């Protein structure tokens, strides 16, 4: 079965993934650690954001990866997604603990700028729904994929939140990292939708 894979596509996925890890690590290192609780807040958000990025990226090459690694890769994909969700949940929990308020879980609706600045809040709910859809894909055989696409919207909302409010992404280099990752995810979504349309025809 390995012979049916496209090695170039797999190498492309691996290189983009490694580059994302390196760039995010650099972005993290550019900002002082701060208090221990602040370090936990940042330490959960950054890998959680990266996990969602890698989970979204891997869907473009899912068939190749399943052929290459076997069926267990699907489980790895789901573990990465759930891990990202858990880490992203730790992020607002520590912020809520530090601020003494659960308002950090309520999306801001007073203006579009406020909504985007706090985009991590709706993103968390969208990821939870998307992960649930994947878990229930046998029951939602016809519609779970459309719901699962919410991961892409969640990533872009999280990107807006990180860019406008995130401490780790105020450095110019970090801003470039965000833009590059967002563009990659948009490209992944477009390619997936184009492939789905071709198969439907």
Secondary structure, 3 states (H helix, E strand, C coil): CHHHCCHHHHHHHHHHHHHHHHHHHHHHHCCCCCCHHHHHHHHHHHHHHHHHHHHHHHHHHHHHHHHHHCCHHHHHHHHHHHHHHHHHHHHHHHHHHHHCCHHHHCCCCCCHHHHHHCHHHHHHHHHHHHHHHHHCCCCCCCCHHHHHCHHHHHHHHHHHHHHHCCHHHCCHHHHHHHHHHHHHHHHHHHHHHHHHHHHHC
